Amino acid sequence: MPKGYWIVHIKVTDPETYRRYADQAPAIVARLGGAYTVDAGHSDTVEGDASLDRHVVVGFPSYHAAVAAFRSEAYQAVVPLRQASAECFFTLAEGA
């Protein structure tokens, strides 16, 4: 069965509020079966115009698990913190 992923590109606009999100999200993700593969380390955009400078990839055992985790009550409880503090492209994807 193919794995599922959250692929997220972020530009933080309110670091204090975003920190509140970032302090809670990893524990929630882990409880829901996810594991951070990429978590906003150094990156270089080598093609295209990328105004978002923070990149996160979270892997799940399946696409269904990735969707369920995103829709979960636990994760949705912290989503308003992310939305209030960052511009974001958030993609749910099936992959290897």
N, CA and C of each residue as an Amber inpcrd file, in Angstrom:
protein
   288
   0.8450000  -1.1780000   0.0000000   0.0000000   0.0000000   0.0000000
   0.8930000   1.2450000   0.0000000   0.6140000   2.2180000  -0.8790000
   1.4200000   3.4410000  -0.9180000   1.2870000   4.2490000   0.3710000
   2.3540000   4.9140000   0.7340000   2.3460000   5.7820000   1.9050000
   1.6080000   7.0750000   1.5870000   1.2670000   7.7940000   2.6230000
   0.6430000   9.1000000   2.4780000   1.5390000  10.1690000   3.0700000
   1.4280000  11.3720000   2.5420000   2.2930000  12.4580000   2.9840000
   1.5270000  13.7620000   3.1420000   1.9630000  14.5500000   4.0850000
   1.6250000  15.9590000   4.1510000   2.8410000  16.6770000   3.5680000
   2.6380000  17.4980000   2.5650000   3.7040000  18.3110000   1.9970000
   3.2790000  19.7600000   2.1990000   4.0570000  20.4860000   2.9920000
   3.6330000  21.8060000   3.4330000   4.7420000  22.8290000   3.1610000
   4.3660000  23.9340000   2.5300000   5.2750000  25.0450000   2.2750000
   4.7080000  26.2490000   3.0210000   5.5430000  26.9040000   3.8010000
   5.0620000  27.8810000   4.7800000   5.9110000  29.1540000   4.7410000
   5.2540000  30.2720000   4.9810000   5.9360000  31.5270000   5.2770000
   5.3450000  32.0310000   6.5870000   6.1350000  32.0170000   7.6290000
   5.6660000  32.4380000   8.9480000   5.5440000  33.9570000   8.9670000
   4.3690000  34.4470000   9.3920000   4.1170000  35.8830000   9.4720000
   4.0000000  36.3770000  10.9110000   3.7840000  35.4670000  11.8450000
   3.6820000  35.7930000  13.2700000   4.4130000  34.7030000  14.0490000
   5.7110000  34.8890000  14.2710000   6.5170000  33.8320000  14.8930000
   6.0260000  33.3800000  16.2680000   5.5290000  34.2870000  17.0710000
   5.0710000  33.9120000  18.4140000   3.8750000  32.9610000  18.3490000
   2.8960000  33.2740000  17.5320000   1.7220000  32.4000000  17.3970000
   2.1150000  31.1020000  16.7060000   2.9790000  31.2010000  15.6960000
   3.4060000  29.9820000  15.0040000   4.1290000  29.0390000  15.9620000
   4.9110000  29.5700000  16.8790000   5.6190000  28.7450000  17.8600000
   4.6150000  27.9470000  18.6960000   3.4760000  28.5480000  19.0220000
   2.4360000  27.8240000  19.7760000   1.9280000  26.6270000  18.9690000
   1.7600000  26.8130000  17.6530000   1.3770000  25.7100000  16.7760000
   2.4880000  24.6600000  16.7290000   3.7200000  25.1140000  16.4740000
   4.8510000  24.2050000  16.3020000   5.1870000  23.4470000  17.5860000
   4.8600000  24.0000000  18.7300000   5.0910000  23.3060000  19.9920000
   4.1080000  22.1490000  20.2030000   2.9350000  22.2210000  19.5720000
   1.8930000  21.2050000  19.7660000   1.8020000  20.1860000  18.6340000
   2.0070000  20.6220000  17.4110000   1.7580000  19.7680000  16.2430000
   2.5720000  18.4750000  16.2250000   3.8700000  18.4700000  16.5260000
   4.6240000  17.2180000  16.4200000   4.0870000  16.0840000  17.2960000
   3.6820000  16.3820000  18.5070000   3.1330000  15.3330000  19.3830000
   1.8110000  14.8120000  18.8410000   0.9990000  15.7000000  18.3090000
  -0.2750000  15.2840000  17.7150000  -0.0090000  14.3940000  16.5110000
   0.8950000  14.8240000  15.6410000   1.2370000  14.0600000  14.4370000
   1.7460000  12.6680000  14.8220000   2.6140000  12.5950000  15.8020000
   3.1550000  11.2910000  16.2340000   2.0450000  10.3790000  16.7530000
   1.1280000  10.9220000  17.5410000   0.0080000  10.1050000  18.0510000
  -0.8690000   9.5850000  16.9120000  -0.8980000  10.3200000  15.8030000
  -1.7390000   9.9480000  14.6640000  -0.9850000   9.0880000  13.6480000
   0.2430000   8.6930000  13.9790000   0.9930000   7.7770000  13.1240000
   1.9280000   8.4240000  12.1330000   2.1180000   9.7320000  12.2200000
   2.9870000  10.4320000  11.2810000   4.4020000  10.5800000  11.7930000
   5.3290000  10.7630000  10.8500000   6.7390000  10.9880000  11.1770000
   7.2810000  12.0790000  10.2680000   7.9240000  13.0670000  10.8630000
   8.5020000  14.1590000  10.0870000   9.7030000  13.6410000   9.2960000
   9.6840000  13.8670000   7.9780000  10.7760000  13.5040000   7.0860000
  11.6290000  14.7380000   6.7960000  10.9690000  15.8520000   6.5870000
  11.6200000  17.1430000   6.3730000  10.9440000  18.1110000   7.3350000
  11.7500000  18.8650000   8.0820000  11.1610000  19.8020000   9.0320000
  11.9000000  21.1290000   9.0050000  11.7170000  21.8440000   7.9080000
  12.1080000  23.2460000   7.8120000  13.5830000  23.5370000   7.9990000
  14.4300000  22.6240000   7.6260000  15.8580000  22.9000000   7.6820000
  16.2780000  23.8180000   6.5440000  17.5600000  23.9060000   6.2870000
  18.0860000  24.7400000   5.2080000  17.5450000  24.2450000   3.8610000
  17.1760000  25.1730000   2.9990000  16.7170000  24.7970000   1.6650000
  17.0880000  25.8890000   0.6690000  17.1870000  25.5110000  -0.5850000
  17.4350000  26.4360000  -1.6850000  16.4270000  26.1560000  -2.7820000
  15.7250000  27.1810000  -3.2290000  14.8350000  27.0390000  -4.3710000
  15.6930000  27.1850000  -5.6170000  15.7650000  26.1250000  -6.4090000
  16.6410000  26.1380000  -7.5770000  15.8910000  26.3850000  -8.8800000
  14.5680000  26.3100000  -8.8430000  13.7420000  26.6660000  -9.9990000
  12.4490000  27.2650000  -9.4940000  11.9550000  28.2620000 -10.2130000
  10.6710000  28.8610000  -9.8600000  10.8020000  29.9590000  -8.8200000
   9.6700000  30.5620000  -8.4950000   9.5980000  31.6670000  -7.5540000
   8.9140000  31.1690000  -6.2920000   9.6780000  30.9520000  -5.2610000
   9.1230000  30.4200000  -4.0210000   9.2140000  31.4750000  -2.9270000
   8.0780000  32.0720000  -2.5970000   8.0660000  33.0640000  -1.5280000
   7.9040000  32.4050000  -0.1610000   7.5690000  31.1180000  -0.1570000
   7.4140000  30.3850000   1.0920000   8.7530000  29.7360000   1.4190000
   9.2270000  29.9270000   2.6400000  10.6080000  29.5680000   2.9390000
  10.7790000  28.4590000   3.9670000   9.7140000  27.8930000   4.4300000
   9.7780000  26.8040000   5.4050000   9.0790000  25.6110000   4.7710000
   9.7020000  24.4460000   4.8060000   9.1610000  23.2750000   4.1170000
   9.1050000  22.0970000   5.0760000   7.9810000  21.4070000   5.0740000
   7.7700000  20.2730000   5.9800000   7.1620000  19.1300000   5.1860000
   7.6790000  17.9220000   5.3950000   7.0980000  16.7050000   4.8280000
   6.8890000  15.7410000   5.9830000   5.6600000  15.2440000   6.1060000
   5.3170000  14.2860000   7.1500000   4.8160000  13.0180000   6.4730000
   5.3930000  11.8820000   6.8090000   4.9930000  10.6110000   6.2170000
   4.0470000   9.8450000   7.1240000   3.0980000   9.1510000   6.5020000
   2.1220000   8.3040000   7.1910000   2.1140000   6.9290000   6.5350000
   1.6430000   5.9180000   7.2260000   1.6410000   4.5610000   6.6710000
   0.8340000   4.4200000   5.3730000  -0.1690000   5.2950000   5.1920000
  -1.0050000   5.2250000   3.9870000  -1.5880000   6.6040000   3.6960000
  -2.0940000   6.7740000   2.4780000  -2.7730000   8.0240000   2.1260000
  -3.9870000   8.2170000   3.0230000  -4.7290000   7.1380000   3.2610000
  -5.9040000   7.2130000   4.1360000  -5.5070000   7.7180000   5.5230000
  -4.3890000   7.2350000   6.0500000  -3.9270000   7.6770000   7.3690000
  -3.5540000   9.1610000   7.3550000  -2.9490000   9.6330000   6.2570000
  -2.5910000  11.0480000   6.1500000  -3.8300000  11.9290000   6.1310000
  -4.8420000  11.5240000   5.3850000  -6.0960000  12.2770000   5.3180000
  -6.7890000  12.2600000   6.6800000  -6.8670000  11.0810000   7.2970000
  -7.5260000  10.9560000   8.6020000  -6.8210000  11.8070000   9.6510000
  -5.5010000  11.8390000   9.6240000  -4.7530000  12.6490000  10.5880000
  -5.0420000  14.1340000  10.3850000  -5.0510000  14.5670000   9.1260000
  -5.3440000  15.9720000   8.8380000  -6.7400000  16.3480000   9.3180000
  -7.6950000  15.4880000   9.1000000  -9.0880000  15.7650000   9.4640000
  -9.3900000  15.5140000  10.9400000  -8.4530000  14.9400000  11.6660000
  -8.7080000  14.5650000  13.0630000  -9.0400000  15.7910000  13.9170000
  -9.8130000  15.5530000  14.9350000 -10.1710000  16.6080000  15.8800000
  -8.9180000  17.1750000  16.5520000  -7.9860000  16.3060000  16.8900000
  -6.7600000  16.7510000  17.5740000  -5.9620000  17.7100000  16.7070000
  -5.7460000  17.3730000  15.4260000  -4.9700000  18.2600000  14.5720000
  -5.7500000  19.5220000  14.2370000  -7.0290000  19.3650000  13.9300000
  -7.8340000  20.5320000  13.5810000  -7.9140000  21.5450000  14.7200000
  -7.6970000  21.1000000  15.9490000  -7.7120000  22.0150000  17.0900000
  -6.5540000  23.0130000  17.0430000  -5.4300000  22.6460000  16.4060000
  -4.2860000  23.5640000  16.3290000  -4.1740000  24.2770000  14.9810000
  -4.9570000  23.8620000  14.0000000  -4.9120000  24.4880000  12.6780000
  -5.1430000  26.0000000  12.7380000  -6.0720000  26.5150000  13.5510000
  -6.2520000  27.9680000  13.5870000  -4.9870000  28.7330000  13.9860000
  -4.1410000  28.1470000  14.8100000  -2.8730000  28.7950000  15.1570000
  -1.9790000  28.9250000  13.9300000  -1.9000000  27.8450000  13.1250000
  -1.0880000  27.8940000  11.8980000  -1.6770000  28.9010000  10.9210000
  -2.9770000  28.8500000  10.7460000  -3.6140000  29.7400000   9.7750000
  -3.4980000  31.2100000  10.1670000  -3.4790000  31.4900000  11.4590000
  -3.3710000  32.8740000  11.9340000  -1.9430000  33.4030000  11.8760000
  -0.9750000  32.5110000  11.7210000   0.4170000  32.9310000  11.8570000
   1.2930000  32.6600000  10.6420000   0.6940000  32.1230000   9.5600000
   1.5260000  31.7660000   8.4070000   0.7060000  31.6860000   7.1270000
   1.3740000  32.0040000   6.0170000   0.8350000  31.6770000   4.6950000
   1.2710000  30.2530000   4.4290000   0.4110000  29.4700000   3.7770000
   0.7250000  28.0490000   3.6920000   0.0790000  27.4000000   2.4680000
   0.8300000  26.5110000   1.8220000   0.2750000  25.5580000   0.8580000
   0.3840000  24.2030000   1.5400000  -0.7270000  23.5030000   1.6840000
  -0.7700000  22.2430000   2.4120000  -1.3610000  21.1940000   1.4760000
  -0.5600000  20.2070000   1.0970000  -0.9730000  19.1840000   0.1460000
  -0.9710000  17.8110000   0.8170000  -1.9910000  17.0260000   0.5730000
  -2.0290000  15.6350000   0.9820000  -1.7100000  14.8260000  -0.2790000
  -0.7170000  13.9370000  -0.1920000  -0.2700000  13.2290000  -1.3840000
  -0.0310000  11.7510000  -1.0900000  -0.2690000  10.9430000  -2.0990000
   0.0650000   9.5110000  -2.0500000   1.4260000   9.3320000  -2.6890000
   2.2510000   8.4660000  -2.1090000   3.5840000   8.2930000  -2.6720000
   4.2160000   6.9730000  -2.2920000   5.4890000   6.8580000  -2.5990000
   6.2530000   5.6230000  -2.3650000   6.5440000   5.4530000  -0.8950000
